[in-house]
Each structure stands twice: as C-alpha cells, then as structure tokens.
Amino acid sequence: MIKKILSTLLVSSALFVFAATGSFAERPTFAIGASVAYGGYTASGQENEGAGTPQEINKKDATGAYGYTSLFVEASFADRVTIGASWMADAIQSEVTSRTDSLCTEVTKLPIEGCPVSGDEGTSSVSARFSNLVTGYVEVNIWNGLYAKYGIMEMDVDTKESLHTDSSYPNATMDGTTYGLGWKGSFDNGVFIKTETMMQDWTDLKLEGTGATDTDNNTSVQVALAGAVATISIGKAF
C-alpha cells in the first residue's frame, strides 16, 4: 500500500511540475555526490536436488546487515522534482553457509527405504557476491526538505559454491524496486546533505545448476530478498 501511494504521488507531482515549468523551460539544477548506506536484509531460499523423483528439497531463511557506498548524479526541476542515478562503488560478500547431507535421506537423516534418488552424501558450501548496484530514481519534495523517493534497481550476483552434487550455479542479475522517505538540507554554497530510509523489494532469483560437463542435473535454487536501508549523502549542486 505504501509503495502504491508513493508511486502515485511521485508520478502526479512530476507531471504537475513539468507542466508548470513549460516542459523543461527552466534550467534544471545539476548535482553530484556520494552516499553511505547501511541496512538489514532478509533472504529465504529453496534448493531442489536430484535427478530422480522425488527430489530433495532444502529451505533456509537468513538475515544480515551490510553497508556499502555509492556515487550519484541528479537533476532537479523547479526545486520540486529530482531525477537521478546512483552506482555502487564497492561490493557486498555474503557469509559462507554449508550443509552435509545425502540425496536419499529425510530431515531426520535416516535412510529412506527404496528411495529412487541416488545417494550423494557430502558437504556443500555456498556464498554470493553482490556488486554493480545501479539505481534510477525520482524524488518529489513534499514539505520543507521532506521528500518521497521511488526507484528501480539492478545488480550483479556472482555465485561461489562447492557442491557435493557436482553442480555449479551461473552468475545472474537481480532487478528490484526501492521506495521511502528522505530529508534534504541545503547550504548557500550549493552543498547539501540528505538522509533517507528506504525499502528494497527484489524480484525472486531462480538459478538452474549444471554439472561438470555443463549438463542439466535437475538441481536448482530460488532466492527471495528484501531489505530496509538507511542512507546519508553529501552532494554539490551547480
């Protein structure tokens, strides 16, 4: 609901400002700057293993807190609407998680009699590296420096795994949206400071595993990711 309200507010306000300024008749104000962000994330994943039926299904939920820095450029119109883009300047490395199991065991780790799946007991470990986060966004000034913000995101996900199933997962790209509120304070010399609290919703990521010979072995993983991020930025308007 909050996401829909912010989206409607941003679109309607942007159209109003652009119409009032005579279709960009006024010169926009350009700015550059840097940001530091820190937030908490929740992730839930499911992995399906095995070439037979039924497959072994493993589920896991995790939480974590991570920080990163970014650079941004933006243009403001009539001191009301700001359009910008930001780029992550570093990368985030997740923790390594591991599991020892067999393709032919139950949760209790007792053998399943007559299990049609070939047993493959061993230890698997996996981690991911998130980088190249790019965000395009629009901000609408509401009152006295308070603004609403909505954006679309894209980032690269590099998987690093050692699986006992002789599988590997390809690298991928995730898409998402971000929305929230912020406050901007400006100085006479064009320097400004912004603070924000943003929600991040990412589209579910599904990867199909391949064996050492690049053949499909019916191993897949699906991950859902969401987060809440606090950001402080400093910039210079020209």
PyMOL commands that set and color helices and strands:
alter all, ss='L'
color gray80, all
select helices_A, chain A and resi 2-20
alter helices_A, ss='H'
color red, helices_A
select strands_A, chain A and resi 29-49+56-77+81-88+92-93+97-101+122-143+146-162+167-168+172-186+191-202+205-211+216-237
alter strands_A, ss='S'
color yellow, strands_A
deselect
rebuild
show_as cartoon
